[in-house]
C-alpha cells in the first residue's frame, strides 16, 4: 500500500497566556509564566498545591449559543483553537464539510466541572430535576470531538483517543496515519483540557504535584532543575491541521512542516514510574518510522513535567539515544502541564520554533539536576536552524508517544 506524505498546514492555540499562536510564542520567547495562584484550591481540605495555569480570557461568546450550550470550557477552547488552525490552513467550508476532512481530538476525561454540577444536583436529594439536557454532552468522553464535529459540520471519520497526558500527541499521530493510509485527505487533530481542583488533587495524592512554590507560582514547575518538586497543572487546547502532501500542493497551501514519524508504545513495567528504556524505544520507533537517524535530530521537545523520576528517566533515554547531544527543552516551565492539550500545544510551538529558527529554553531551569546533566539543556533563547525535531509526550499507565517533524 502506498503511504502518503503528511504535512502540517495549520496551527491553533488557547493557553494560559491567552488566545492564539502568536500570543503563545511571544510569551514563550520572552520567558513568561502562565502559572498563577488559584484561590479556589485553598478551600479543599488536605490539598497542598495552591497553583495552576488557568486560561483567563477567551471569547466564548463568538460561538453561537446553539452550539455553546453543549460545550464545557475545554470544548470552547478546542473550537477557538481549531478556528485559528483552519483559517491558517485556508480550508473552505466545502472542504471541511464535504467528507475530505476528518477529526481526531480528545481530552483526558469528560468535563470534571460538568460532572461536579451533575452529581451535586443528583446526590442532593437523589433527584434529576433541574439537570439540563445538555449536561451529558459535556461529560461524555468524546465531548470535544462531538462538539467540534457539530460546530464545523465535519462528515469524515471522527476519533477520540484518550491516553491521559499523551492524548494530544497520540491524536495527532493517529490522524497522520489516517492520511498516510489514504483514509482521509485532511485531519483536524489535537487535544484540550480544562482545569479543575480534582485534576490538581489527583497529582497531589500520587505525590507528583508541585507543593513548594505556593508563594511563588512563577517559579514552578522546574523541569530538569535540581530543585524540581512536581507538576503544576494547567489547561488549554492545541489544534493542528494535517493533510497529505498532494492535497496541500493542489490547494496551494503553505506547508509549515512535515510530520515524518510517529510511535506510540506501552510500558507495562509500572503504572506511574517511567522507564528510560521504554522511552528510548518509543523515540527510536518514531525516528525509524520517519527514516530518520538519531544524529539528524536538531532539537528535542521533551515531555519533562518537573517530577523527580520522570525528568531523570527521559534525560537518560535522550542521552543514550542521541550521541550528537541536540538541544533539549521543556515548555512546561512556562505553561505548566496542560494535560491532554500538552502534546498538541507543545508540538505547535515546536513547529513555530522550526519556522523561526530558534530554541526556547526551559523556564525555571537554574541549576541542572545531576540526573539530567548528560543532555544539552540551553539556558537562554538560542538561534538555531532546526531541520528535524522530535516531540515527546508521556502518560500515566505507561503510554509513551513520540512524533518526528521535518522542515519542508
Order of alpha helices (4+ residues) and beta strands (2+ residues): beta-beta-alpha-beta-beta-alpha-alpha-alpha-beta-alpha-alpha-alpha-beta-alpha-beta-alpha-beta-alpha-beta-alpha-beta-alpha-beta-alpha-alpha-beta-beta-beta-beta
